Amino acid sequence: MRNDEQGQKLRSGKCSSIGRAFFSGIDADILLGGEDAPISVISMTVEPHQGAPEHTSNGEDKVFLVNKGRLIFLVGTEKFIAYPGDCIFVSRGIVHSFSALDDRVASMTLVSAPGRHDRFFQAMGELSKPHDIEEVASVCDCFEQAIVGPVVAE
């Protein structure tokens, strides 16, 4: 599946990049998204010791598939290290966070349902740097995200 950048109807087939976003040490390549997408698919790299702060996603469920490197995850109250091939599921409303360990870039694929998390990533990537906390809060509110703590660390 892919959707056309000109807003044409989503159609089945090979996914290819429809946009990129950079924030919090995350380089996100959006492979599936847009208004008509039933899911969001995002391939991301995470810089060492960077990642997503503790947050809840109240409007979608997520699956992370680790492709390269080691990441530390917090899911609910459980903290664990994820390795290539590991699959992590996060239900909507559950606190979660991740960061890349060691001094190497990690990579993973995020699948989020229903589709719209791609637009959250794009909105975050468009914010001025360094981030203004009020702008971040506004984007989070718009996409039913709530930051509740720092980036998880070892």
Buried (B, 14 or more C-beta within 10 A) or exposed (E): BBBEEEEEEBEEEEBEEBBBBEBBBBBBBBBBBBEBBEBBBBBBBBBBBBBBBBBBBEBBBBBBBBBBBBBBBBBEEEEEEBEBEBEBEBEBEBBBBBBBBEEEBBBBBBBBBEBBBBBBBBBBBEBEEEEEEEBBEEBBEEBBBBBEEEBBEE
